[in-house]
Amino acid sequence: MIQVYGIKNCDSVKKALKFFKKHNLEYALFDFKTQALPCSKITEWLQKTDIKTLFNNRSTTYRTLKLKELNLDEAAQVEWLCKENLLIKRPVVAFNDTLLVGFNEENYTRSFL
Protein backbone atom coordinates (compact mmCIF):
# COMPACT_ATOMS: atom_id res chain seq x y z
CA MET A 1 0.00 0.00 0.00
CA ILE A 2 1.07 3.57 -0.68
CA GLN A 3 1.86 5.53 2.49
CA VAL A 4 1.40 9.29 2.25
CA TYR A 5 2.88 11.56 4.92
CA GLY A 6 1.70 15.16 5.24
CA ILE A 7 -1.26 17.24 6.36
CA LYS A 8 -4.77 17.14 4.92
CA ASN A 9 -5.03 20.83 4.15
CA CYS A 10 -1.70 21.09 2.28
CA ASP A 11 -2.26 21.79 -1.44
CA SER A 12 0.49 19.40 -2.55
CA VAL A 13 -0.90 16.62 -0.36
CA LYS A 14 -4.37 17.26 -1.78
CA LYS A 15 -2.97 16.91 -5.33
CA ALA A 16 -1.26 13.64 -4.44
CA LEU A 17 -4.39 12.19 -2.83
CA LYS A 18 -6.48 13.29 -5.81
CA PHE A 19 -4.01 11.53 -8.13
CA PHE A 20 -4.27 8.28 -6.14
CA LYS A 21 -8.07 8.44 -6.01
CA LYS A 22 -8.33 9.19 -9.74
CA HIS A 23 -6.22 6.12 -10.55
CA ASN A 24 -7.89 3.89 -7.93
CA LEU A 25 -4.65 3.42 -5.99
CA GLU A 26 -5.01 2.44 -2.36
CA TYR A 27 -3.21 4.70 0.10
CA ALA A 28 -3.05 5.59 3.78
CA LEU A 29 -2.45 9.12 5.09
CA PHE A 30 -0.19 9.77 8.06
CA ASP A 31 -1.21 13.25 9.24
CA PHE A 32 1.56 15.27 10.89
CA LYS A 33 -1.05 17.36 12.72
CA THR A 34 -2.55 14.37 14.53
CA GLN A 35 0.39 11.96 14.75
CA ALA A 36 4.03 12.45 15.74
CA LEU A 37 6.49 10.99 13.28
CA PRO A 38 9.31 9.07 14.99
CA CYS A 39 12.80 10.38 14.34
CA SER A 40 13.80 6.90 13.15
CA LYS A 41 11.48 7.37 10.15
CA ILE A 42 13.27 10.59 9.19
CA THR A 43 16.62 8.82 9.51
CA GLU A 44 15.29 6.05 7.26
CA TRP A 45 14.14 8.59 4.66
CA LEU A 46 17.52 10.32 4.68
CA GLN A 47 19.05 7.07 3.43
CA LYS A 48 16.88 7.46 0.30
CA THR A 49 16.97 11.24 -0.18
CA ASP A 50 18.99 14.21 1.04
CA ILE A 51 18.23 16.81 3.67
CA LYS A 52 17.83 19.57 1.06
CA THR A 53 14.95 17.62 -0.48
CA LEU A 54 13.29 16.77 2.82
CA PHE A 55 13.73 20.03 4.79
CA ASN A 56 11.17 22.68 3.82
CA ASN A 57 12.87 26.03 4.30
CA ARG A 58 9.98 27.79 2.51
CA SER A 59 7.30 26.76 4.98
CA THR A 60 5.31 28.98 7.31
CA THR A 61 6.69 26.96 10.23
CA TYR A 62 10.27 27.70 9.12
CA ARG A 63 9.53 31.44 8.99
CA THR A 64 7.55 31.44 12.25
CA LEU A 65 10.39 29.72 14.13
CA LYS A 66 12.89 32.16 12.53
CA LEU A 67 15.16 29.26 11.61
CA LYS A 68 16.86 31.17 8.79
CA GLU A 69 18.53 33.34 11.42
CA LEU A 70 20.06 30.23 13.04
CA ASN A 71 21.90 29.24 9.82
CA LEU A 72 21.33 25.52 10.52
CA ASP A 73 23.79 22.86 9.39
CA GLU A 74 22.53 19.45 8.22
CA ALA A 75 22.67 17.87 11.69
CA ALA A 76 20.64 20.75 13.15
CA GLN A 77 18.12 20.49 10.30
CA VAL A 78 17.62 16.79 11.08
CA GLU A 79 17.09 17.65 14.76
CA TRP A 80 14.46 20.22 13.81
CA LEU A 81 12.69 17.75 11.50
CA CYS A 82 12.44 15.36 14.43
CA LYS A 83 11.08 18.08 16.75
CA GLU A 84 8.80 19.82 14.26
CA ASN A 85 7.31 17.52 11.61
CA LEU A 86 5.70 20.46 9.80
CA LEU A 87 9.20 21.35 8.53
CA ILE A 88 9.12 18.24 6.33
CA LYS A 89 8.46 19.00 2.68
CA ARG A 90 5.10 17.51 1.73
CA PRO A 91 3.91 15.08 0.73
CA VAL A 92 6.37 12.30 1.41
CA VAL A 93 5.15 9.17 -0.37
CA ALA A 94 6.58 5.76 0.45
CA PHE A 95 5.81 2.73 -1.69
CA ASN A 96 7.82 -0.50 -1.76
CA ASP A 97 11.38 0.82 -1.69
CA THR A 98 10.57 4.15 -3.37
CA LEU A 99 10.38 7.53 -1.66
CA LEU A 100 8.94 10.58 -3.41
CA VAL A 101 9.03 14.03 -1.82
CA GLY A 102 6.69 16.74 -3.07
CA PHE A 103 4.06 16.39 -5.78
CA ASN A 104 5.06 16.03 -9.41
CA GLU A 105 2.42 14.41 -11.61
CA GLU A 106 5.00 13.17 -14.12
CA ASN A 107 7.00 11.41 -11.38
CA TYR A 108 3.83 9.95 -9.90
CA THR A 109 2.68 8.64 -13.28
CA ARG A 110 6.09 7.06 -13.88
CA SER A 111 6.20 5.54 -10.37
CA PHE A 112 2.63 4.32 -9.89
CA LEU A 113 1.06 3.69 -13.31
Helices and strands as residue ranges (DSSP letters): E 2-6, H 11-22, E 27-31, H 39-45, H 51-54, H 60-64, G 67-70, H 74-83, G 85-87, E 92-95, E 98-101, H 105-112
